[in-house]
Amino acid sequence: MLSHVPSLRYGCLWITLLFISGASCYPPGPIQARLATRGSRVGALQFRQGIVKEKYDNQEKRRISNIMGEIEAILDDKHGLRSSNDSNDVEFDGVLEGDLVINERQAKWMLQAFNTRQKRKLIDNEELRWNISTPIPYLFNPEDFNENEKGIIRWAINHWEQETCIRFKDMGPVVYYTDYILFYKGKGCSSEVGRNGQTQISLNVICISKQIVAHEIGHSLGFWHEQARQDRDDYLDVLWENIQPGKTYNFLTHQTITNDVPYDMSSLMHYLGTDFSKTYPDMLTLKSRDGFLQQVMGGAEKLSFYDAKTANIEYCKDSCRNTKLRRPCEHDSYQDPNDCYSCKCPEGFGGTYCNTAAFSVGGADFAADDRHHMQWR
């Protein structure tokens, strides 16, 4: 079912977070490596400050780097990668896991949660969640994007709206909210994790693809990377010896919530199997225990069924509180927050309650329901 998904190899960090003054294109690793395959010169591109706020001073950046050094040392000791002569210094460029911009509080939280066993996919911190009782405001840094680029960003926003109950609102050129998403053309592809005042998503010209923008929006909504879940070791092996020196902290697991949604190798938020490898792209850093899923890992073109389910359970649980279905949803489906009278089905199933097999006729998706007639999905 997923074998057709191509590998995503464009964008300069398709995993999010940035330090405004320090983010450039980073060494081979997630999105940077994908961009490198296109021969792009990210470092040569200019960054326009515009209305982008400088959030982190050099002292805070250094403190975050020191915390990453502590995590790096713990991981290296645990996996036998550290010699007695090694220091705790790491080359932390301000971006975690290739595209995540974290603040000092989040870094401390990661260190404190290092040895906990709670599964994670979405941030476990109410302060960083968005209030979706009204649309999430967003705007573009003035003069950063042309109309075609804005169109791609809006496609990614619309993709999230189609798959979840979350709604967004283009603020135009005026900033009149405390919390909002700012898209700007920085030196790489990155995003902050969760709501953080002016929540910044950096999209260099080579990062502006539907998949990458949708991925970064996921981070801004609170999604970490899929392979950072606490249960990831049940599904894949981290090949620690193949990771670039000083980069093992990018394979930390985080404490957050999954709402019992299963691990998803086809998630839009998953690394490639070769990210942060010593000899990208010839060496694996993540090896699926199911060989077939190795080809799926990190290649999603859109939100997976379980990506959307995670967001909908967390953000949209009250959307259908006044509508009760006549029967339970089947095959791991759930009440669709955008259509409360039906269930949201995984690929391959259809019908009101996802109780039938879906198939295609002339390119259109149909489902045969239990009343033996055809209905549009």
C-alpha positions in Angstrom: 0.0 0.0 0.0 2.9 2.3 0.7 5.5 1.1 -1.7 4.8 3.8 -4.2 5.8 6.6 -1.8 8.9 8.2 -3.2 11.8 9.3 -1.0 11.6 13.0 -0.1 14.9 14.5 -1.1 14.4 18.2 -1.2 14.2 21.0 1.3 17.0 22.2 3.7 16.0 20.5 6.9 12.7 18.8 6.8 12.7 18.7 10.5 12.1 22.0 12.3 13.4 24.8 14.5 15.7 27.7 14.1 17.9 30.3 15.7 17.4 33.4 13.6 20.9 34.6 13.6 22.6 31.3 13.6 20.6 29.1 11.1 22.3 28.5 7.9 22.4 25.3 5.8 23.7 22.5 8.0 25.9 19.5 7.3 24.4 16.4 5.7 21.5 15.5 7.8 17.7 15.5 7.3 16.6 18.3 5.0 20.0 19.7 4.4 21.1 16.5 2.8 18.0 16.4 0.6 18.8 19.9 -0.6 22.4 19.0 -1.2 21.2 16.4 -3.7 19.8 19.3 -5.8 23.1 21.2 -5.8 21.7 24.1 -3.9 23.8 26.8 -2.3 21.8 27.6 0.8 24.6 29.4 2.6 24.8 32.0 -0.2 21.2 33.0 0.1 20.3 36.1 2.0 18.1 36.5 5.0 15.8 39.6 5.3 15.0 40.5 8.9 11.7 42.2 8.2 9.4 41.8 11.2 11.2 38.6 12.4 11.9 38.9 16.1 15.3 38.0 17.5 14.3 35.6 20.3 17.5 34.0 21.6 20.6 35.9 22.6 24.1 34.4 22.4 24.2 33.5 26.1 20.9 31.5 25.8 22.2 29.8 22.7 25.4 28.8 24.5 23.4 27.4 27.5 21.2 25.4 25.1 24.4 24.1 23.4 25.8 23.1 26.8 22.6 21.1 27.5 22.9 19.4 24.1 26.5 18.6 25.1 25.3 16.9 28.3 22.8 14.8 26.3 25.4 14.0 23.7 27.8 12.7 26.5 25.1 10.6 28.1 24.2 9.0 24.7 27.8 8.5 23.7 28.6 6.8 27.0 25.5 4.6 26.8 26.3 3.4 23.3 30.1 3.1 23.7 30.9 6.0 21.4 32.9 8.1 23.8 36.6 8.0 24.8 38.1 9.3 28.0 39.6 12.2 26.1 36.4 13.5 24.6 34.9 16.7 26.0 31.2 17.6 26.4 31.4 20.2 23.6 29.2 19.6 20.6 28.8 21.5 17.5 25.2 22.6 18.1 24.1 25.0 15.4 20.9 26.0 17.1 18.7 23.5 15.2 17.8 20.2 16.8 17.1 17.1 14.6 17.8 19.1 11.5 15.0 21.6 11.6 13.7 22.1 15.2 14.3 25.4 16.9 14.1 24.9 20.7 14.3 27.4 23.5 16.3 26.9 26.8 13.2 25.7 28.7 12.5 23.0 26.1 16.2 21.9 26.2 16.1 21.6 30.0 12.8 19.7 29.7 14.4 17.3 27.2 17.3 16.6 29.5 15.1 16.1 32.6 12.8 13.7 30.6 15.7 11.8 29.2 15.1 8.6 31.2 11.3 8.7 31.4 9.2 6.1 29.5 6.2 8.0 28.3 5.5 7.6 24.6 5.6 10.7 22.5 4.6 12.2 19.2 3.0 15.5 20.2 4.4 17.9 22.9 3.2 17.2 26.4 2.9 20.8 27.4 -0.4 22.7 27.4 1.4 26.0 27.4 2.7 25.2 23.9 -0.7 24.1 22.4 -2.7 26.4 20.3 -6.2 27.5 21.1 -8.2 26.4 18.1 -11.5 27.9 19.2 -10.6 30.5 16.6 -8.3 30.1 13.5 -4.6 30.2 14.1 -3.3 33.5 12.6 -0.4 33.5 10.2 1.4 36.0 8.0 4.3 36.3 5.6 7.4 38.3 6.4 7.0 41.4 4.0 8.6 40.9 0.5 10.0 37.4 1.3 7.8 35.3 -0.9 6.4 35.6 -4.4 2.8 34.6 -5.2 3.8 31.1 -6.4 5.7 30.5 -3.2 2.8 31.8 -1.1 0.5 29.4 -3.1 2.6 26.4 -2.1 2.6 27.5 1.6 -1.2 28.0 1.4 -1.6 24.5 -0.1 0.2 23.0 2.9 -2.0 25.0 5.2 -5.1 23.8 3.4 -3.8 20.2 3.6 -3.8 20.5 7.4 -7.3 22.0 7.3 -8.6 19.2 5.1 -7.2 16.5 7.3 -8.0 18.0 10.7 -10.4 20.5 12.4 -7.5 23.0 12.8 -8.1 26.2 10.9 -5.8 29.1 9.9 -6.3 32.7 9.1 -4.1 34.9 6.8 -3.5 38.1 8.8 -2.3 40.0 5.8 0.4 42.6 6.6 -0.9 43.6 10.0 0.2 42.0 13.3 -2.5 42.3 15.9 -2.3 38.9 17.7 0.1 37.8 20.5 0.4 34.3 19.2 0.7 33.7 15.5 2.8 31.8 12.9 5.3 33.9 10.8 6.6 32.4 7.6 9.9 34.0 6.6 12.7 33.3 4.1 15.6 32.4 6.5 18.8 30.6 5.8 17.3 27.1 6.2 14.1 25.1 6.7 13.1 25.0 10.3 10.3 25.7 12.8 9.7 26.2 16.5 7.9 23.4 18.3 4.4 24.5 19.4 3.0 27.9 20.1 5.6 30.4 21.1 4.4 34.0 20.6 5.7 34.8 17.1 6.1 31.1 16.1 8.6 31.2 13.4 8.8 28.9 10.3 11.9 29.5 8.2 11.5 28.5 4.6 14.5 29.2 2.3 13.7 29.2 -1.4 14.8 25.6 -1.8 12.6 24.5 1.1 9.3 25.6 -0.5 7.7 22.4 -1.5 4.3 21.1 -0.3 5.8 18.2 1.7 8.4 20.3 3.5 6.0 23.2 4.4 3.4 20.8 5.7 6.1 19.1 7.7 7.3 22.4 9.3 3.7 23.4 10.0 3.4 20.1 11.9 6.3 21.2 14.2 4.6 24.6 14.8 1.5 22.7 15.9 3.6 20.7 18.4 4.7 17.6 16.5 8.2 16.2 17.2 9.7 13.8 14.8 8.2 10.4 14.7 11.4 8.5 15.4 11.8 10.5 18.6 8.9 8.5 20.2 9.8 6.6 23.3 8.6 3.3 21.7 10.7 3.7 18.5 13.1 1.0 19.5 10.3 -1.6 19.2 10.2 -0.8 15.4 13.7 0.3 14.3 17.3 0.1 15.4 19.4 3.2 15.7 22.9 2.5 14.3 24.8 4.7 16.7 28.2 3.9 15.2 27.1 5.3 11.8 26.0 8.7 13.2 28.2 11.8 12.6 30.4 12.5 15.6 28.8 15.2 17.8 25.3 14.6 16.3 24.0 11.7 18.4 21.8 14.1 20.4 19.6 14.3 17.3 18.4 10.7 18.0 17.1 11.5 21.5 13.6 10.3 22.4 11.3 12.9 23.9 8.6 12.7 26.5 5.2 13.6 25.1 1.9 11.9 24.1 0.7 9.7 21.4 -2.9 9.0 22.4 -2.2 5.3 21.7 -1.8 5.9 18.0 0.6 3.3 16.7 4.2 4.0 15.6 4.0 5.2 11.9 7.0 4.6 9.6 5.0 6.4 6.9 4.6 9.6 9.0 5.3 12.9 7.3 7.3 13.6 10.5 9.7 10.7 10.1 13.5 10.9 9.3 15.0 9.2 6.3 17.0 6.1 7.3 20.2 7.8 6.3 19.9 11.1 8.1 23.0 12.4 10.0 25.0 9.4 8.7 28.8 9.7 8.3 28.6 9.0 4.6 25.2 10.2 3.5 23.4 8.7 1.6 25.2 5.4 1.6 25.1 4.6 5.3 22.0 3.9 7.4 21.4 5.5 10.8 17.9 4.1 11.3 17.1 0.5 10.3 13.6 -0.7 10.2 12.9 -4.1 11.7 10.5 -4.6 8.8 12.7 -4.5 5.7 9.7 -3.4 3.5 9.1 -0.3 5.7 12.8 0.8 5.2 11.7 2.2 1.8 8.8 4.0 3.3 10.7 5.7 6.1 11.0 9.4 5.5 9.4 9.4 2.1 5.9 10.7 2.8 4.4 13.3 0.5 1.5 14.2 2.7 0.1 13.7 6.2 -0.4 10.0 7.0 -3.6 8.7 8.4 -2.0 8.5 11.8 -0.5 12.0 11.6 -4.0 13.4 11.1 -5.4 11.1 13.8 -2.9 12.2 16.4 -3.7 15.9 15.6 -7.5 15.3 15.6 -7.5 13.4 18.9 -5.5 16.1 20.6 -6.9 19.3 19.0 -10.4 18.2 17.8 -11.8 16.0 20.5 -14.7 18.4 21.2 -15.6 19.0 17.5 -18.3 16.3 17.5 -19.3 16.3 21.1 -23.0 16.9 20.1 -23.1 14.3 17.4 -23.3 10.6 18.2 -22.7 8.0 15.5 -25.2 5.1 15.3 -22.4 2.5 15.4 -18.7 2.4 16.2 -16.1 3.3 13.6 -14.2 0.3 12.4 -10.6 -0.5 11.3 -8.9 2.0 13.5 -11.0 4.8 12.1 -12.5 7.6 14.2 -15.3 10.2 14.0 -14.3 12.7 11.4 -14.1 16.2 13.0 -14.8 17.7 9.6 -17.9 15.5 9.0 -19.3 14.4 12.4 -21.8 12.0 10.8 -19.1 9.7 9.4 -15.8 8.1 10.3 -12.4 9.1 9.0 -11.0 6.0 7.3 -7.5 4.7 6.8 -6.4 4.0 3.2 -8.2 1.1 1.7 -11.5 1.4 3.6 -14.6 3.4 3.0 -18.3 3.7 3.9 -19.8 5.7 6.7 -18.2 3.6 9.3 -15.1 2.5 7.4 -16.5 -1.0 7.4 -16.1 -1.7 3.7 -13.2 -2.0 1.2 -12.7 1.1 -1.0 -11.7 0.8 -4.6 -11.2 3.0 -7.6 -13.4 3.4 -10.7 -12.1 5.6 -13.5 -9.8 7.4 -11.0 -12.6 8.2 -8.5 -12.7 6.7 -5.1 -15.8 4.7 -4.2 -16.8 2.5 -1.3 -19.4 -0.2 -1.2 -21.3 0.1 2.1 -23.3 -2.5 3.9 -26.5 -1.4 2.1 -25.0 -2.8 -1.2 -24.9 0.5 -3.1 -22.1 2.8 -4.2 -21.4 6.0 -2.5 -18.7 8.7 -3.0 -16.0 8.7 -0.4 
